[in-house]
Every structure is written in structure tokens, then in C-alpha cells.
Amino acid sequence: AATAERCFQEALAVDREFGGWPHGDPYPLGGLGHLAVDAGDAVRARRLFGSALSEVAEFGQRAHQLYQLIGFARLRALGGDHIGAAEWVGLTMSHPAAAIDALGRARALLSELRTKLPAAELDAALTRGGSLDLDVVVKEILAAL
């Protein structure tokens, strides 16, 4: 984790040196957010995911939004909202713009959620998530920050 943290911090520093988003890469913030979730630091993770999501939401970059969304889904699961987390996993996994990194994190969270929820509840939440509108969800998250 320490090596990953250092690499993300270095990538973030380089990104900021060259002007940041929209010409830079929002993934270092998300990567640091995922490391914060791994460490159980929900406050730091929320701040990092929120910063990244607010940057990419302005430009409608769906793949980047989904990567940050799965971070927020992990925070929901960390806080005990397994149904809400599953809905956002469903949105991510069904969205045509989901890139491999978001999908990989969504699959990992789905595996965790399978141990927390009965199969019928999980399937229903995934289905509901698949019908959510990404733009609406992103606006709701940003409004709650």
C-alpha cells in the first residue's frame, strides 16, 4: 500500500505540474481514494473521490465518473449500506462506458457483497442499479458532498 500511495502521489504531482484536468489524469485521486477505503479512512476517501468526481463531472467523462462512483459504492459498503453499494455496482457493470478499471473494482466489491446480502436482495439491487441514470447519481453525490 505504501508503494501504491507513493506512485499515486507522484502521478498527482506530475498531473498538477502540467495543469491537471481536463488535460491531466483524474485517476490518481481515485487511486488514493481506493487506498483510503482499504485503510478504513472513509473521510479521506470521500474527499478524494469527491474531488475527482467534481473534476470529471463538468466534462461528462463517463468512464472517469464510473471509476469514482465505484469508490463511492465501496464507501457505502464500508458504512453498512450494502443495498446502496450493490445498486451502484449494478449501474457501473451495466453502463456501456465502464472501463476495465471500474469493472474490476465493481467485480471485487460484488464478491464482497455476495457475503453480505442474500442472493435475491443482491440481484434485485443490481437490477435496480442497472436502470439508474449516471448523470442523476453523479449530481446527487456531488450535492451531498
Protein Blocks (a to p, Z undefined) as FASTA:
>chain_A
ZZmmmmmmmmmmmmmmnopaakbcfklmmmmmmmmmmnopaklmmmmmmmmmmmmmmnop
aklmmmmmmmmmmmmmmnopamlmmmmmmmmmmpmklcfklmmmmmmmmmmmmmmpcfkl
mmmmmmmmmmpcfklmmmmmmmmZZ
